[in-house]
Amino acid sequence: MFRVSPEGFSLDGRPVRLLSGAMHYFRTLPEQWPHRLGQLRAMGLNCVETYVPWNLHEPRPGVHDFSGIADLDRFLTATREAGLHAIVRPSPYICAEWENGGLPWWLLSDPGVRALRCQDPGYLAHVERWFDELLPRLVPHQVTHGGNVLMMQIENEYGSYGTDTGYLRHLAELARERGVDVPLFTSDGPDDFFLTGGSVPGHLATVNFGSRAGEAFERLAALRPDDPPVCMEFWCGWFDHWGDDHVVRAPEDAAAALDEILAAGGHVNLYMAHGGTNFATWAGANTKDPVTGERYAPTVTSYDYDAPVDERGGVTEKFRAFREVLSRYTDGPPPEPLPLPPLLPPGRVELTGSVRLFDVIDRLSPAGPTRAPEPPSFEELGIAHGLVLYETTVPGPRGPYPLSVQGLADRAHLFVDGRLAGVLERDAVEQVPDVAAGACGTRVGLLVESMGRVNYGTGLGDRKGVRRVLHTQQALHGWTARPVELGHGTPDGLPWGTGDAGPGPVFHQGHLDVAEPADGYLALPGWTKGYVWVNGFCLGRYWDRGPQRTLYLPWPLLRPGRNEIVVLELDAAPAHPSVELRDAPELG
């Protein structure tokens, strides 16, 4: 049995020092899990921690996916085979710089859900059905059932969000009713309002921080004197936003902070030990002011996190510094790091096929246009992420007036009578001056792209699309909306040709020939903004504002021989479209 006491943890009567590292199965391909877990063992860790993102596993209500990158059972089996204990943090909310903090987008389209992360009956009904599906899959992996899962989280950093502690107690009761009998815990910042808002009497409270371990553990002990000192998230690196600088933390500084945790008798979970990648459209977003929701900041595709095991699984200077510290607290010397798989040679892939989005939008939006008085949201249209073409007519004749967009989430190309009139962005330019209408009126189109939903703070529940469009002070009515869902598979049946005449985004296609699958890094110099697919798998988003300049291409996505690369460029492709293969990442 795994037990918790003020003195620490014990397993089958023997003391256990938790030396854990975060690795999210959903950010690394299944074929790579054993390698990454082996690197964690080589660093000196004895445990791995993972979240469980609800939205990955239930993409639509009642439709569940536990296959491929979502094969949670296979991952937990791999952790045990790697000789690691496991900690599971199983939703409903995870934060994790993940789309909507792990909450499914479709909760936002259910009129019966009035509020998230509280005792709202509509929300809790969905949570209970989800737990009926999820928790029976986790129960057999508990140490009480012969598995390796030591403990599970109730909910994540709730003290950063709300004060409905009855909601937390209810989640704990749901877990117990469904067979979870290992210790349950919460994790929050070390300040009093975090801990009083986010902890649950009778269950372990842990703290998250990046430095000053002594102070954090003192604050924890003052409020929870019977709990051992546990840093559930030791922030040894950080994540990046599009348009900001790449964030790194010096290895010696991070190692000194880790040493302080362990010297104080603390238990630790490195966040992240291995970060991985925000594939497809799974990257979340933040607001620069989590209280007011101002200044939207979407997260980049890479989740390298400046972690000790990098995005490709390689060891870093931080890995070596951490291994030196951790080796003082392990039962014996850790194993040697595993070698990396080969890299593809540098080269260039010409993209010779193309098709314009507007030429195939009826094919990509087969249900046809939705008609509504005002622009319907992405959620009302039934799509998680992608593009929606909103169109209406400005009646005329009338002189030139400003055309403004309210509630834009998150970026839009404005077309006036088929011509591009401007690019609008959330929290930036949301108005175009001097839009006139002739005697027969003027056709206005907004092609809206969604970025990640906010994953932290009161901005949670971020709806996508447009709320209202004004011409001068008049609201425009009579809209059609054509949704194009993107992210999880290349759009099918595109008639590849040379569709490069006319306005709007363009799909580009090329082929990469390889003798044997190997890792690589794709660079898109001269491109502006869009998405990349390899053999139908979406690597994620790119954007020339950086800081990220390359996309990691994992070897399991490739096959011997010919491989398809598809790029959807939203703004402007180079004159001779091509992508580059490079032998090193450029994250800023």
NUPA-189079 format. One record per residue (C-alpha): residue number from 1; x, y, z. Coordinates in nm, 2 decimals. Example, Ala and Ser with C-alpha at 12.3 -4.5 7.8 and 13.67 -1.06 7.14 Angstrom:
<1,<1.23,-0.45,0.78>>,
<2,<1.37,-0.11,0.71>>,
end
This chain:
<1,<0.00,0.00,0.00>>,
<2,<0.11,0.36,-0.07>>,
<3,<0.06,0.58,0.23>>,
<4,<0.09,0.95,0.31>>,
<5,<0.20,1.08,0.65>>,
<6,<0.36,1.41,0.78>>,
<7,<0.69,1.23,0.75>>,
<8,<0.65,1.15,0.38>>,
<9,<0.54,0.85,0.17>>,
<10,<0.58,0.48,0.21>>,
<11,<0.51,0.19,-0.02>>,
<12,<0.45,-0.15,0.14>>,
<13,<0.60,-0.02,0.46>>,
<14,<0.92,0.12,0.31>>,
<15,<0.99,0.50,0.28>>,
<16,<0.97,0.64,-0.07>>,
<17,<1.12,0.97,-0.19>>,
<18,<0.92,1.08,-0.49>>,
<19,<1.16,1.20,-0.77>>,
<20,<0.91,1.25,-1.05>>,
<21,<0.91,1.41,-1.39>>,
<22,<0.61,1.53,-1.60>>,
<23,<0.57,1.37,-1.95>>,
<24,<0.24,1.40,-2.13>>,
<25,<0.16,1.10,-2.35>>,
<26,<-0.05,1.32,-2.58>>,
<27,<0.25,1.54,-2.67>>,
<28,<0.48,1.25,-2.79>>,
<29,<0.40,0.97,-3.04>>,
<30,<0.34,0.62,-2.89>>,
<31,<0.64,0.47,-3.06>>,
<32,<0.85,0.72,-2.88>>,
<33,<0.72,0.67,-2.53>>,
<34,<0.97,0.40,-2.43>>,
<35,<1.26,0.61,-2.54>>,
<36,<1.14,0.92,-2.35>>,
<37,<1.06,0.72,-2.03>>,
<38,<1.41,0.57,-2.05>>,
<39,<1.56,0.92,-2.06>>,
<40,<1.36,1.00,-1.74>>,
<41,<1.51,0.69,-1.57>>,
<42,<1.85,0.80,-1.69>>,
<43,<1.81,1.14,-1.53>>,
<44,<1.76,0.97,-1.19>>,
<45,<1.38,0.98,-1.16>>,
<46,<1.17,0.70,-1.01>>,
<47,<0.83,0.83,-1.12>>,
<48,<0.65,0.99,-1.41>>,
<49,<0.35,1.23,-1.40>>,
<50,<0.09,1.29,-1.67>>,
<51,<-0.23,1.48,-1.72>>,
<52,<-0.53,1.33,-1.89>>,
<53,<-0.69,1.58,-2.14>>,
<54,<-1.07,1.53,-2.15>>,
<55,<-1.10,1.70,-2.49>>,
<56,<-0.86,1.47,-2.66>>,
<57,<-1.05,1.16,-2.54>>,
<58,<-1.40,1.29,-2.60>>,
<59,<-1.38,1.51,-2.91>>,
<60,<-1.77,1.51,-2.94>>,
<61,<-2.03,1.43,-2.67>>,
<62,<-2.03,1.05,-2.62>>,
<63,<-1.76,0.98,-2.87>>,
<64,<-1.45,0.85,-2.70>>,
<65,<-1.10,0.79,-2.84>>,
<66,<-0.83,0.59,-2.65>>,
<67,<-0.63,0.49,-2.95>>,
<68,<-0.29,0.60,-3.10>>,
<69,<-0.16,0.91,-2.92>>,
<70,<-0.46,0.89,-2.69>>,
<71,<-0.39,0.53,-2.58>>,
<72,<-0.37,0.60,-2.20>>,
<73,<-0.37,0.23,-2.11>>,
<74,<-0.07,0.16,-2.34>>,
<75,<0.12,0.46,-2.19>>,
<76,<0.07,0.36,-1.83>>,
<77,<0.18,0.00,-1.92>>,
<78,<0.49,0.16,-2.07>>,
<79,<0.56,0.35,-1.76>>,
<80,<0.55,0.03,-1.55>>,
<81,<0.77,-0.15,-1.80>>,
<82,<1.02,0.14,-1.78>>,
<83,<1.05,0.08,-1.40>>,
<84,<0.87,0.40,-1.30>>,
<85,<0.60,0.48,-1.05>>,
<86,<0.32,0.70,-1.19>>,
<87,<0.11,1.00,-1.08>>,
<88,<-0.20,1.07,-1.28>>,
<89,<-0.38,1.40,-1.30>>,
<90,<-0.70,1.30,-1.47>>,
<91,<-0.90,1.62,-1.55>>,
<92,<-1.17,1.75,-1.59>>,
<93,<-0.94,2.06,-1.60>>,
<94,<-0.57,2.04,-1.65>>,
<95,<-0.44,2.38,-1.77>>,
<96,<-0.11,2.25,-1.92>>,
<97,<-0.10,2.52,-2.19>>,
<98,<-0.35,2.29,-2.36>>,
<99,<-0.65,2.39,-2.56>>,
<100,<-0.93,2.51,-2.32>>,
<101,<-0.73,2.36,-2.03>>,
<102,<-0.85,2.02,-2.14>>,
<103,<-1.22,2.10,-2.12>>,
<104,<-1.41,2.00,-2.44>>,
<105,<-1.51,2.28,-2.67>>,
<106,<-1.86,2.14,-2.70>>,
<107,<-1.93,2.23,-2.34>>,
<108,<-1.95,2.59,-2.46>>,
<109,<-2.23,2.49,-2.71>>,
<110,<-2.45,2.32,-2.45>>,
<111,<-2.71,2.57,-2.32>>,
<112,<-2.75,2.35,-2.02>>,
<113,<-2.40,2.43,-1.91>>,
<114,<-2.41,2.77,-1.74>>,
<115,<-2.07,2.77,-1.57>>,
<116,<-1.75,2.56,-1.58>>,
<117,<-1.54,2.42,-1.29>>,
<118,<-1.81,2.45,-1.02>>,
<119,<-2.13,2.28,-0.90>>,
<120,<-2.33,2.37,-1.21>>,
<121,<-2.56,2.08,-1.27>>,
<122,<-2.52,2.08,-1.64>>,
<123,<-2.14,2.08,-1.62>>,
<124,<-2.13,1.81,-1.35>>,
<125,<-2.36,1.58,-1.56>>,
<126,<-2.10,1.58,-1.83>>,
<127,<-1.81,1.53,-1.58>>,
<128,<-1.99,1.23,-1.43>>,
<129,<-2.05,1.07,-1.77>>,
<130,<-1.68,1.13,-1.85>>,
<131,<-1.56,0.98,-1.53>>,
<132,<-1.78,0.68,-1.59>>,
<133,<-1.57,0.63,-1.91>>,
<134,<-1.23,0.73,-1.78>>,
<135,<-1.19,0.61,-1.42>>,
<136,<-1.25,0.24,-1.49>>,
<137,<-0.95,0.25,-1.73>>,
<138,<-0.73,0.40,-1.45>>,
<139,<-0.84,0.18,-1.16>>,
<140,<-0.65,-0.14,-1.28>>,
<141,<-0.32,0.06,-1.29>>,
<142,<-0.33,0.16,-0.92>>,
<143,<-0.08,0.01,-0.69>>,
<144,<-0.37,-0.12,-0.49>>,
<145,<-0.45,-0.34,-0.80>>,
<146,<-0.10,-0.44,-0.88>>,
<147,<-0.02,-0.15,-1.10>>,
<148,<0.22,0.15,-1.06>>,
<149,<-0.01,0.45,-1.01>>,
<150,<0.06,0.59,-0.66>>,
<151,<-0.19,0.87,-0.65>>,
<152,<-0.43,1.08,-0.85>>,
<153,<-0.52,1.45,-0.86>>,
<154,<-0.87,1.58,-0.77>>,
<155,<-0.85,1.89,-0.99>>,
<156,<-0.58,2.12,-1.11>>,
<157,<-0.47,2.46,-0.95>>,
<158,<-0.83,2.53,-0.85>>,
<159,<-0.71,2.80,-0.62>>,
<160,<-0.61,3.00,-0.92>>,
<161,<-0.97,3.00,-1.05>>,
<162,<-1.25,2.98,-0.79>>,
<163,<-1.37,2.91,-0.44>>,
<164,<-1.63,2.64,-0.49>>,
<165,<-1.46,2.38,-0.26>>,
<166,<-1.78,2.18,-0.26>>,
<167,<-1.70,2.11,-0.63>>,
<168,<-1.36,1.97,-0.53>>,
<169,<-1.52,1.75,-0.26>>,
<170,<-1.77,1.63,-0.52>>,
<171,<-1.50,1.53,-0.76>>,
<172,<-1.32,1.34,-0.49>>,
<173,<-1.64,1.16,-0.41>>,
<174,<-1.69,1.07,-0.77>>,
<175,<-1.34,0.92,-0.79>>,
<176,<-1.39,0.71,-0.47>>,
<177,<-1.73,0.59,-0.59>>,
<178,<-1.57,0.47,-0.92>>,
<179,<-1.29,0.27,-0.75>>,
<180,<-1.01,0.51,-0.71>>,
<181,<-0.85,0.41,-0.37>>,
<182,<-0.50,0.55,-0.39>>,
<183,<-0.44,0.89,-0.22>>,
<184,<-0.60,1.19,-0.38>>,
<185,<-0.43,1.53,-0.39>>,
<186,<-0.46,1.89,-0.51>>,
<187,<-0.19,2.12,-0.64>>,
<188,<-0.18,2.50,-0.61>>,
<189,<0.05,2.80,-0.57>>,
<190,<0.19,2.84,-0.22>>,
<191,<0.01,3.16,-0.13>>,
<192,<-0.27,3.14,0.13>>,
<193,<-0.55,3.23,-0.12>>,
<194,<-0.44,2.96,-0.36>>,
<195,<-0.43,2.69,-0.09>>,
<196,<-0.75,2.79,0.09>>,
<197,<-0.94,2.81,-0.24>>,
<198,<-0.79,2.49,-0.39>>,
<199,<-0.73,2.23,-0.12>>,
<200,<-0.97,1.97,0.03>>,
<201,<-0.97,1.86,0.39>>,
<202,<-0.87,1.50,0.42>>,
<203,<-0.67,1.49,0.10>>,
<204,<-0.31,1.58,0.03>>,
<205,<-0.23,1.94,-0.07>>,
<206,<0.08,2.00,-0.28>>,
<207,<0.24,2.33,-0.41>>,
<208,<0.37,2.45,-0.74>>,
<209,<0.66,2.69,-0.78>>,
<210,<0.99,2.75,-0.96>>,
<211,<1.22,2.88,-0.68>>,
<212,<1.24,2.96,-0.31>>,
<213,<1.14,2.61,-0.19>>,
<214,<1.19,2.69,0.17>>,
<215,<0.94,2.97,0.17>>,
<216,<0.69,2.77,-0.03>>,
<217,<0.71,2.47,0.20>>,
<218,<0.68,2.70,0.51>>,
<219,<0.35,2.84,0.37>>,
<220,<0.23,2.50,0.30>>,
<221,<0.31,2.37,0.65>>,
<222,<0.14,2.67,0.81>>,
<223,<-0.19,2.58,0.65>>,
<224,<-0.15,2.21,0.62>>,
<225,<0.08,2.09,0.90>>,
<226,<0.00,1.72,0.85>>,
<227,<0.10,1.71,0.48>>,
<228,<0.45,1.63,0.37>>,
<229,<0.64,1.89,0.15>>,
<230,<0.56,1.81,-0.21>>,
<231,<0.64,2.03,-0.51>>,
<232,<0.40,1.89,-0.77>>,
<233,<0.52,2.13,-1.04>>,
<234,<0.88,2.25,-1.02>>,
<235,<0.89,2.49,-1.31>>,
<236,<1.23,2.42,-1.45>>,
<237,<1.16,2.59,-1.78>>,
<238,<0.87,2.77,-1.94>>,
<239,<0.65,2.79,-2.25>>,
<240,<0.64,3.04,-2.54>>,
<241,<0.37,3.26,-2.70>>,
<242,<0.36,3.36,-3.07>>,
<243,<0.53,3.70,-3.10>>,
<244,<0.72,3.69,-2.77>>,
<245,<1.08,3.59,-2.69>>,
<246,<1.18,3.23,-2.64>>,
<247,<1.20,3.16,-2.27>>,
<248,<1.49,2.96,-2.12>>,
<249,<1.62,2.90,-1.77>>,
<250,<1.99,2.86,-1.70>>,
<251,<2.07,2.49,-1.61>>,
<252,<2.28,2.59,-1.30>>,
<253,<1.99,2.81,-1.17>>,
<254,<1.73,2.53,-1.22>>,
<255,<1.96,2.27,-1.07>>,
<256,<2.02,2.48,-0.76>>,
<257,<1.65,2.53,-0.71>>,
<258,<1.60,2.15,-0.74>>,
<259,<1.87,2.09,-0.49>>,
<260,<1.70,2.33,-0.25>>,
<261,<1.37,2.13,-0.27>>,
<262,<1.54,1.80,-0.21>>,
<263,<1.77,1.93,0.07>>,
<264,<1.46,2.05,0.25>>,
<265,<1.33,1.70,0.25>>,
<266,<1.08,1.77,-0.02>>,
<267,<0.94,1.55,-0.29>>,
<268,<0.94,1.68,-0.65>>,
<269,<0.78,1.65,-0.99>>,
<270,<0.98,1.83,-1.26>>,
<271,<0.75,2.03,-1.48>>,
<272,<0.84,1.94,-1.75>>,
<273,<1.09,1.66,-1.76>>,
<274,<1.01,1.61,-2.13>>,
<275,<0.77,1.86,-2.29>>,
<276,<0.70,1.73,-2.64>>,
<277,<0.48,1.90,-2.90>>,
<278,<0.14,2.07,-2.92>>,
<279,<0.04,1.89,-3.24>>,
<280,<-0.25,1.98,-3.46>>,
<281,<-0.46,2.26,-3.29>>,
<282,<-0.40,2.15,-2.93>>,
<283,<-0.19,2.45,-2.82>>,
<284,<-0.37,2.66,-2.57>>,
<285,<-0.35,3.03,-2.50>>,
<286,<-0.32,3.28,-2.22>>,
<287,<-0.43,3.63,-2.15>>,
<288,<-0.16,3.87,-2.03>>,
<289,<-0.40,3.98,-1.76>>,
<290,<-0.58,3.66,-1.63>>,
<291,<-0.82,3.88,-1.43>>,
<292,<-0.94,4.11,-1.70>>,
<293,<-0.88,3.88,-1.99>>,
<294,<-0.69,4.15,-2.19>>,
<295,<-0.42,4.08,-2.44>>,
<296,<-0.47,3.74,-2.59>>,
<297,<-0.15,3.54,-2.62>>,
<298,<-0.17,3.20,-2.81>>,
<299,<0.09,2.93,-2.73>>,
<300,<0.33,2.81,-3.00>>,
<301,<0.34,2.46,-3.14>>,
<302,<0.66,2.34,-2.97>>,
<303,<0.62,2.24,-2.60>>,
<304,<1.00,2.19,-2.56>>,
<305,<0.96,2.40,-2.24>>,
<306,<1.34,2.42,-2.21>>,
<307,<1.30,2.09,-2.04>>,
<308,<1.60,1.87,-1.94>>,
<309,<1.49,1.62,-2.21>>,
<310,<1.43,1.82,-2.52>>,
<311,<1.15,1.80,-2.78>>,
<312,<1.33,1.53,-2.98>>,
<313,<1.42,1.33,-2.67>>,
<314,<1.78,1.44,-2.64>>,
<315,<1.96,1.51,-2.32>>,
<316,<2.07,1.87,-2.25>>,
<317,<2.30,2.06,-2.01>>,
<318,<2.00,2.09,-1.78>>,
<319,<1.96,1.71,-1.79>>,
<320,<2.32,1.66,-1.69>>,
<321,<2.29,1.92,-1.41>>,
<322,<1.97,1.76,-1.28>>,
<323,<2.12,1.41,-1.30>>,
<324,<2.41,1.52,-1.08>>,
<325,<2.17,1.65,-0.82>>,
<326,<1.93,1.36,-0.83>>,
<327,<2.20,1.10,-0.81>>,
<328,<2.26,1.21,-0.45>>,
<329,<1.91,1.09,-0.36>>,
<330,<1.88,0.77,-0.56>>,
<331,<1.94,0.42,-0.44>>,
<332,<2.21,0.36,-0.69>>,
<333,<2.36,0.52,-1.00>>,
<334,<2.10,0.59,-1.27>>,
<335,<2.13,0.41,-1.61>>,
<336,<2.30,0.58,-1.90>>,
<337,<2.09,0.80,-2.14>>,
<338,<1.96,0.63,-2.45>>,
<339,<2.09,0.72,-2.80>>,
<340,<1.88,0.94,-3.03>>,
<341,<1.74,0.80,-3.36>>,
<342,<1.90,0.92,-3.68>>,
<343,<1.82,1.26,-3.84>>,
<344,<1.71,1.32,-4.20>>,
<345,<1.97,1.49,-4.40>>,
<346,<1.91,1.86,-4.47>>,
<347,<1.74,1.93,-4.79>>,
<348,<1.45,2.11,-4.97>>,
<349,<1.11,1.98,-5.07>>,
<350,<0.94,2.16,-5.36>>,
<351,<0.56,2.20,-5.32>>,
<352,<0.43,2.18,-5.68>>,
<353,<0.06,2.11,-5.63>>,
<354,<-0.18,2.37,-5.51>>,
<355,<-0.55,2.44,-5.47>>,
<356,<-0.72,2.76,-5.35>>,
<357,<-0.94,2.73,-5.04>>,
<358,<-1.22,2.93,-5.19>>,
<359,<-1.23,2.70,-5.49>>,
<360,<-1.30,2.40,-5.27>>,
<361,<-1.48,2.55,-4.98>>,
<362,<-1.81,2.38,-5.07>>,
<363,<-1.63,2.04,-5.07>>,
<364,<-1.47,2.12,-4.73>>,
<365,<-1.80,2.25,-4.59>>,
<366,<-2.03,1.98,-4.72>>,
<367,<-2.33,2.07,-4.50>>,
<368,<-2.36,2.39,-4.69>>,
<369,<-2.38,2.74,-4.55>>,
<370,<-2.55,2.81,-4.22>>,
<371,<-2.78,3.12,-4.23>>,
<372,<-2.83,3.34,-3.93>>,
<373,<-2.92,3.70,-3.84>>,
<374,<-2.58,3.74,-3.67>>,
<375,<-2.25,3.55,-3.71>>,
<376,<-2.28,3.21,-3.53>>,
<377,<-1.98,3.10,-3.32>>,
<378,<-1.76,2.81,-3.41>>,
<379,<-1.92,2.62,-3.12>>,
<380,<-2.27,2.68,-3.27>>,
<381,<-2.14,2.56,-3.60>>,
<382,<-2.01,2.24,-3.44>>,
<383,<-1.64,2.27,-3.51>>,
<384,<-1.35,2.28,-3.26>>,
<385,<-1.10,2.47,-3.47>>,
<386,<-1.02,2.58,-3.82>>,
<387,<-1.17,2.85,-4.04>>,
<388,<-1.52,3.00,-4.09>>,
<389,<-1.61,3.21,-4.39>>,
<390,<-1.88,3.46,-4.28>>,
<391,<-2.05,3.66,-4.56>>,
<392,<-2.32,3.93,-4.58>>,
<393,<-2.41,4.23,-4.79>>,
<394,<-2.38,4.60,-4.69>>,
<395,<-2.68,4.77,-4.84>>,
<396,<-2.62,5.06,-5.07>>,
<397,<-2.57,5.31,-5.20>>,
<398,<-2.38,5.46,-4.92>>,
<399,<-2.05,5.64,-4.88>>,
<400,<-1.73,5.50,-4.72>>,
<401,<-1.76,5.43,-4.34>>,
<402,<-1.55,5.22,-4.10>>,
<403,<-1.62,4.85,-4.08>>,
<404,<-1.54,4.72,-3.74>>,
<405,<-1.55,4.37,-3.58>>,
<406,<-1.65,4.31,-3.22>>,
<407,<-1.56,3.99,-3.04>>,
<408,<-1.31,3.86,-3.29>>,
<409,<-1.15,3.53,-3.19>>,
<410,<-0.89,3.53,-3.32>>,
<411,<-0.78,3.65,-3.66>>,
<412,<-0.97,3.74,-3.98>>,
<413,<-0.91,3.82,-4.34>>,
<414,<-1.16,4.09,-4.46>>,
<415,<-1.28,4.07,-4.82>>,
<416,<-1.48,4.34,-4.98>>,
<417,<-1.64,4.23,-5.31>>,
<418,<-1.39,3.95,-5.33>>,
<419,<-1.08,4.17,-5.27>>,
<420,<-0.86,4.15,-4.96>>,
<421,<-0.92,4.47,-4.76>>,
<422,<-0.72,4.39,-4.45>>,
<423,<-0.62,4.14,-4.18>>,
<424,<-0.78,4.19,-3.84>>,
<425,<-0.65,4.05,-3.51>>,
<426,<-0.80,4.01,-3.16>>,
<427,<-0.67,4.28,-2.93>>,
<428,<-0.50,4.45,-3.22>>,
<429,<-0.65,4.60,-3.54>>,
<430,<-1.03,4.53,-3.54>>,
<431,<-1.14,4.80,-3.79>>,
<432,<-1.10,4.88,-4.16>>,
<433,<-1.18,5.24,-4.27>>,
<434,<-1.35,5.36,-4.58>>,
<435,<-1.57,5.07,-4.69>>,
<436,<-1.83,5.20,-4.93>>,
<437,<-2.13,5.03,-5.10>>,
<438,<-2.27,5.07,-5.45>>,
<439,<-2.63,5.08,-5.56>>,
<440,<-2.66,4.70,-5.54>>,
<441,<-2.47,4.68,-5.21>>,
<442,<-2.13,4.54,-5.13>>,
<443,<-2.04,4.18,-5.04>>,
<444,<-1.84,4.15,-4.72>>,
<445,<-1.66,3.84,-4.62>>,
<446,<-1.47,3.76,-4.31>>,
<447,<-1.25,3.44,-4.31>>,
<448,<-1.19,3.39,-3.94>>,
<449,<-0.92,3.16,-3.80>>,
<450,<-0.93,3.03,-3.45>>,
<451,<-0.62,2.99,-3.24>>,
<452,<-0.60,2.82,-2.90>>,
<453,<-0.87,2.86,-2.64>>,
<454,<-0.75,3.02,-2.32>>,
<455,<-0.63,2.75,-2.07>>,
<456,<-0.58,2.95,-1.75>>,
<457,<-0.76,3.20,-1.53>>,
<458,<-1.10,3.36,-1.58>>,
<459,<-1.06,3.36,-1.96>>,
<460,<-1.15,2.99,-1.96>>,
<461,<-1.44,2.91,-2.19>>,
<462,<-1.31,3.11,-2.48>>,
<463,<-1.56,3.10,-2.77>>,
<464,<-1.44,3.14,-3.13>>,
<465,<-1.57,3.34,-3.42>>,
<466,<-1.72,3.69,-3.44>>,
<467,<-1.98,3.84,-3.21>>,
<468,<-2.09,4.13,-3.42>>,
<469,<-1.98,4.33,-3.73>>,
<470,<-2.07,4.70,-3.77>>,
<471,<-2.07,4.93,-4.07>>,
<472,<-2.04,5.28,-3.91>>,
<473,<-2.28,5.23,-3.61>>,
<474,<-2.51,4.98,-3.78>>,
<475,<-2.49,4.61,-3.70>>,
<476,<-2.48,4.40,-4.02>>,
<477,<-2.74,4.12,-4.04>>,
<478,<-2.82,3.83,-4.28>>,
<479,<-2.51,3.62,-4.25>>,
<480,<-2.40,3.29,-4.41>>,
<481,<-2.13,3.09,-4.25>>,
<482,<-1.92,2.81,-4.40>>,
<483,<-1.71,2.62,-4.15>>,
<484,<-1.39,2.43,-4.24>>,
<485,<-1.25,2.22,-3.96>>,
<486,<-0.87,2.19,-3.95>>,
<487,<-0.61,2.01,-3.75>>,
<488,<-0.69,1.64,-3.73>>,
<489,<-0.61,1.50,-4.08>>,
<490,<-0.55,1.66,-4.41>>,
<491,<-0.88,1.77,-4.58>>,
<492,<-0.98,1.48,-4.81>>,
<493,<-1.01,1.48,-5.18>>,
<494,<-0.84,1.80,-5.27>>,
<495,<-0.81,1.84,-5.65>>,
<496,<-0.44,1.92,-5.67>>,
<497,<-0.34,2.15,-5.96>>,
<498,<-0.20,2.50,-5.98>>,
<499,<-0.47,2.70,-5.81>>,
<500,<-0.27,3.01,-5.74>>,
<501,<-0.48,3.28,-5.90>>,
<502,<-0.73,3.48,-5.69>>,
<503,<-0.77,3.58,-5.33>>,
<504,<-0.76,3.37,-5.01>>,
<505,<-0.56,3.09,-4.85>>,
<506,<-0.40,2.82,-5.06>>,
<507,<-0.32,2.45,-4.99>>,
<508,<0.03,2.35,-5.13>>,
<509,<0.14,1.99,-5.17>>,
<510,<0.48,1.82,-5.22>>,
<511,<0.65,1.49,-5.15>>,
<512,<0.94,1.39,-4.94>>,
<513,<1.12,1.07,-5.04>>,
<514,<1.32,0.89,-4.76>>,
<515,<1.50,0.56,-4.75>>,
<516,<1.41,0.50,-4.39>>,
<517,<1.20,0.70,-4.14>>,
<518,<1.41,0.94,-3.93>>,
<519,<1.35,1.26,-3.72>>,
<520,<1.37,1.60,-3.88>>,
<521,<1.29,1.97,-3.85>>,
<522,<1.07,2.15,-4.10>>,
<523,<1.14,2.51,-4.17>>,
<524,<0.92,2.74,-4.38>>,
<525,<1.13,3.05,-4.48>>,
<526,<0.93,3.30,-4.68>>,
<527,<0.59,3.16,-4.56>>,
<528,<0.37,3.37,-4.33>>,
<529,<0.11,3.17,-4.13>>,
<530,<-0.07,2.84,-4.15>>,
<531,<-0.07,2.47,-4.09>>,
<532,<0.15,2.17,-4.19>>,
<533,<0.05,1.81,-4.24>>,
<534,<0.27,1.51,-4.30>>,
<535,<0.10,1.20,-4.43>>,
<536,<-0.23,1.34,-4.30>>,
<537,<-0.09,1.41,-3.95>>,
<538,<-0.10,1.78,-3.85>>,
<539,<0.23,1.89,-3.71>>,
<540,<0.07,2.21,-3.59>>,
<541,<0.07,2.58,-3.67>>,
<542,<0.36,2.80,-3.80>>,
<543,<0.38,3.18,-3.79>>,
<544,<0.65,3.41,-3.92>>,
<545,<0.63,3.63,-3.61>>,
<546,<0.81,3.36,-3.42>>,
<547,<0.98,3.28,-3.19>>,
<548,<0.95,2.93,-3.32>>,
<549,<1.09,2.89,-3.68>>,
<550,<1.10,2.51,-3.72>>,
<551,<0.84,2.23,-3.66>>,
<552,<0.96,1.90,-3.51>>,
<553,<0.89,1.61,-3.75>>,
<554,<0.89,1.28,-3.55>>,
<555,<1.02,0.97,-3.73>>,
<556,<0.70,0.75,-3.67>>,
<557,<0.51,0.98,-3.91>>,
<558,<0.72,0.88,-4.20>>,
<559,<0.73,0.56,-4.41>>,
<560,<1.00,0.43,-4.65>>,
<561,<0.96,0.59,-4.99>>,
<562,<0.72,0.88,-5.07>>,
<563,<0.56,1.09,-4.80>>,
<564,<0.31,1.37,-4.85>>,
<565,<0.36,1.72,-4.72>>,
<566,<0.07,1.96,-4.72>>,
<567,<0.09,2.33,-4.62>>,
<568,<-0.21,2.56,-4.59>>,
<569,<-0.08,2.91,-4.61>>,
<570,<-0.33,3.17,-4.49>>,
<571,<-0.15,3.49,-4.60>>,
<572,<0.12,3.48,-4.86>>,
<573,<0.34,3.19,-4.97>>,
<574,<0.69,3.24,-5.13>>,
<575,<0.71,3.27,-5.51>>,
<576,<0.85,2.92,-5.54>>,
<577,<0.68,2.72,-5.26>>,
<578,<0.91,2.48,-5.08>>,
<579,<0.99,2.37,-4.72>>,
<580,<1.34,2.30,-4.58>>,
<581,<1.46,2.00,-4.38>>,
<582,<1.71,2.11,-4.12>>,
<583,<1.92,1.91,-3.87>>,
<584,<1.86,2.14,-3.56>>,
<585,<1.56,2.32,-3.41>>,
<586,<1.51,2.69,-3.42>>,
<587,<1.29,2.79,-3.13>>,
<588,<1.41,3.15,-3.09>>,
end
